[in-house]
Amino acid sequence: MAWREATEETGIPGSRLATPAIDVDVHAVPPPHGPHLHLDVRYLVVVPAGAVPRGNHESRDLRWVAADQLAGYGVDAGTMRLARAALAALDEVRRPRG
């Protein structure tokens, strides 16, 4: 499910899902679709070098952003936590085994 969502919403083929999940986020959803709490189980998705996000009707204004630029986009604390977890997980994925 997570891999399919990432592929559909970014338009990037050839991505792969790293497991286990790297973050869990619970946040409030306001009306008109709430009020209720929503649970996101978040994964690291690794894409091929040079991949260009294309998006779809659910995704707007996709772009690659350096971690030190995130604060300038006004992202919430949960997204900042996700970015830190993703970078740590990416380090694990890249670490040579042996």
C-alpha positions as CSV (number, residue, x, y, z in Angstrom):
1,M,0.0,0.0,0.0
2,A,2.7,2.5,1.0
3,W,4.7,1.7,-2.2
4,R,1.7,2.1,-4.4
5,E,0.8,5.4,-2.8
6,A,4.3,6.8,-3.2
7,T,4.4,5.7,-6.9
8,E,1.0,7.0,-7.7
9,E,1.4,10.4,-5.9
10,T,4.9,11.1,-7.2
11,G,4.7,9.6,-10.7
12,I,8.2,8.1,-10.1
13,P,8.6,4.6,-11.5
14,G,11.3,2.2,-10.1
15,S,11.0,3.2,-6.5
16,R,11.5,0.8,-3.7
17,L,10.1,0.7,-0.2
18,A,12.6,0.4,2.7
19,T,11.2,-1.5,5.8
20,P,10.4,-1.3,8.6
21,A,8.3,1.9,8.9
22,I,10.3,4.9,10.0
23,D,7.6,7.0,11.7
24,V,4.1,7.0,13.0
25,D,2.1,10.2,13.1
26,V,-1.3,10.9,14.6
27,H,-3.0,14.1,13.7
28,A,-6.4,15.7,13.9
29,V,-8.5,16.0,10.7
30,P,-10.8,19.0,10.8
31,P,-14.2,19.3,9.0
32,P,-15.4,18.8,6.3
33,H,-13.7,15.3,6.4
34,G,-13.5,15.2,10.3
35,P,-13.3,15.8,13.1
36,H,-11.3,12.7,13.8
37,L,-7.8,11.5,14.4
38,H,-5.8,10.1,11.5
39,L,-2.9,7.7,11.8
40,D,-0.1,7.7,9.2
41,V,2.4,4.9,9.2
42,R,5.4,6.4,7.3
43,Y,8.1,4.6,5.3
44,L,11.3,5.6,3.4
45,V,10.9,5.3,-0.3
46,V,14.1,5.2,-2.3
47,V,13.9,6.4,-5.9
48,P,16.3,6.1,-8.8
49,A,19.0,8.7,-9.2
50,G,17.8,11.7,-11.3
51,A,14.1,10.8,-10.7
52,V,11.7,13.7,-11.4
53,P,8.4,13.8,-9.5
54,R,5.4,14.4,-11.6
55,G,2.5,14.1,-9.2
56,N,-1.2,13.5,-9.8
57,H,-4.5,15.0,-8.7
58,E,-3.6,14.3,-5.0
59,S,-0.2,15.9,-5.2
60,R,0.6,19.5,-5.9
61,D,3.9,21.4,-6.2
62,L,6.2,18.4,-5.7
63,R,9.9,19.2,-5.5
64,W,13.1,18.0,-3.9
65,V,14.1,20.1,-0.9
66,A,17.3,19.9,1.2
67,A,16.7,19.1,4.8
68,D,18.1,22.4,6.0
69,Q,15.5,24.2,3.8
70,L,12.4,22.5,5.3
71,A,11.9,25.1,8.0
72,G,11.6,27.8,5.3
73,Y,8.5,26.0,4.0
74,G,6.7,26.2,7.3
75,V,6.4,22.5,7.7
76,D,4.9,21.1,10.9
77,A,6.9,19.3,13.7
78,G,5.7,15.9,12.5
79,T,7.1,16.5,9.0
80,M,10.4,17.7,10.5
81,R,10.5,14.5,12.6
82,L,9.8,12.5,9.5
83,A,12.6,14.2,7.6
84,R,15.1,13.3,10.4
85,A,13.9,9.7,10.5
86,A,14.1,9.4,6.7
87,L,17.7,10.7,6.7
88,A,18.7,8.3,9.4
89,A,17.0,5.4,7.6
90,L,18.7,6.4,4.4
91,D,22.1,6.3,6.1
92,E,21.2,2.7,7.2
93,V,20.2,1.7,3.6
94,R,23.4,3.1,2.2
95,R,25.7,1.5,4.9
96,P,27.8,-1.3,3.5
97,R,26.9,-4.7,4.8
98,G,29.6,-7.2,5.7
